[in-house]
């Protein structure tokens, strides 16, 4: 199966595994699954780190690729179809990062691995 990790799921899988649900941990630990992290999450982490809202053990340019390599996460590029879809989703959840992640998951036929219930309201398949 193919899963798209929400930004918080990526962060928790990388440094606070106790925050993951049992189902999320099982998905992440099953090597048969393909686990994707979006460029949207990389952008969100980088912005939050630069404002001091998200401390990390190293700068994002170093820390994020190390976590990708360690966990064998696959990078998911943002494309225009996902951007257009994010604007077409219901106005039930306004966070632009979350809207883009939901749209990417829908466009790619992936399940979002996220505790964020409103993502389901946007029409994305979600597991937590």
C-alpha positions in Angstrom: 0.0 0.0 0.0 1.0 3.6 -0.5 0.7 6.1 2.3 1.4 9.8 2.5 2.6 10.9 5.9 1.2 14.1 7.4 3.8 16.5 8.5 3.3 15.7 12.2 3.4 11.9 11.4 6.8 12.4 9.7 8.1 14.3 12.7 6.8 11.8 15.2 8.1 8.8 13.2 11.5 10.6 13.1 11.8 11.6 16.8 8.8 10.8 19.0 7.5 7.4 18.0 5.4 7.2 21.2 3.1 9.8 19.6 2.1 7.5 16.8 -1.1 5.5 17.0 -0.8 1.7 17.0 -2.2 1.6 13.4 0.3 4.3 12.2 3.2 2.5 13.8 2.2 -0.8 12.2 2.0 0.9 8.8 5.4 2.6 9.2 7.0 -0.6 10.4 5.7 -2.8 7.6 8.4 -2.8 4.9 5.8 -3.8 2.3 4.3 -0.3 2.4 5.5 2.6 0.4 5.8 5.6 2.6 5.8 9.1 1.1 6.6 12.5 2.5 5.5 15.5 0.5 7.6 18.5 -0.5 4.7 20.3 1.2 5.8 18.9 4.6 9.4 19.7 3.9 8.3 23.3 3.2 6.2 23.5 6.3 8.9 22.1 8.5 11.5 24.5 7.0 9.3 27.5 7.6 8.4 26.6 11.2 12.0 25.8 12.0 13.1 29.2 10.5 10.7 31.1 12.8 11.8 29.2 15.9 8.5 27.3 16.3 10.0 23.9 15.5 13.3 23.0 17.1 15.2 20.3 15.3 18.5 18.5 16.2 20.0 20.0 13.0 19.0 22.4 10.2 16.2 21.0 8.0 18.6 20.8 4.9 20.6 18.2 6.8 18.1 16.6 9.2 15.2 15.9 6.8 17.3 14.0 4.2 18.9 12.0 7.0 15.4 10.9 8.2 14.3 10.1 4.6 17.3 7.9 4.2 17.0 6.2 7.6 13.3 5.4 7.2 13.4 4.9 3.5 10.7 7.5 3.0 10.0 8.5 -0.6 9.8 12.1 -1.6 6.5 13.2 -3.3 6.8 16.3 -5.4 4.0 18.9 -5.5 2.4 19.1 -8.9 -0.1 21.5 -10.5 -3.0 18.9 -10.4 -2.7 18.7 -6.6 -2.5 22.5 -6.4 -5.7 22.9 -8.4 -7.5 20.2 -6.5 -6.5 21.9 -3.2 -8.5 24.9 -4.3 -11.5 22.8 -5.3 -11.8 21.0 -2.0 -14.6 22.0 0.4 -13.9 25.0 2.6 -14.1 22.8 5.7 -10.4 22.9 6.6 -8.5 26.1 5.7 -4.9 25.2 6.5 -3.1 25.5 3.2 -0.5 22.8 4.0 -3.2 20.3 5.0 -5.3 21.1 2.0 -2.3 20.4 -0.3 -1.5 17.2 1.5 -5.1 16.0 1.2 -5.2 17.0 -2.5 -1.9 15.1 -3.1 -3.1 12.0 -1.4 -6.3 12.1 -3.5 -4.5 12.7 -6.8 -2.0 9.9 -6.1 -4.6 7.4 -4.7 -2.8 7.3 -1.4 -4.1 7.0 2.2 -3.0 9.9 4.5 -1.4 8.7 7.7 -2.6 11.5 10.0 -4.3 12.2 13.3 -6.0 15.2 11.7 -9.7 14.3 11.4 -10.6 17.3 9.2 -8.5 15.8 6.4 -11.2 13.1 6.0 -13.8 15.9 5.7 -12.0 17.1 2.6 -12.5 13.7 1.0 -9.0 12.2 1.6 -8.7 8.6 2.7 -7.1 8.8 6.2 -5.8 6.3 8.7 -4.7 6.8 12.2 
